[in-house]
Amino acid sequence: MKLGDDNQANHPLDFKTVHSNLKEGAQKQFFDLYDEVKQKLSTYFTLTIVSICFDILVLLMVLWHFGFPHEEDREMILLGITVGYFACNYFWITFVYQLKFNLPEYMSVFIQ
């Protein structure tokens, strides 16, 4: 095979063949890994939703008791911890959505 030869499509190491093999290999590895951790990810997502519900409940309780005399320190500490948990949940949710929009479509189909 010479440089500039038009018969490159029959060559086994052309760009399209290598690209499709790499794409199929990466896709297979990704889905195999996803199948292994699917249950853990579902559990983690469910616990994240439960955590958000409890964070909202704690925030409402802190705000309900906000301003009672001699309880300012406890209220501010609880409020700070709750805001920290909200920040962690926000980070997790934005991470998942970034995966959805930054991964190729054939890899992000599992993110609903």
Secondary structure, 3 states (H helix, E strand, C coil): CCCCCCHHHHCCCCHHHHHHHHHHHHHHHHHHHHHHHHHHHHHHHHHHHHHHHHHHHHHHHHHHCCCCCCCHHHHHHHHHHHHHHHHHHHHHHHHHHHHHHHCCHHHHCCCC
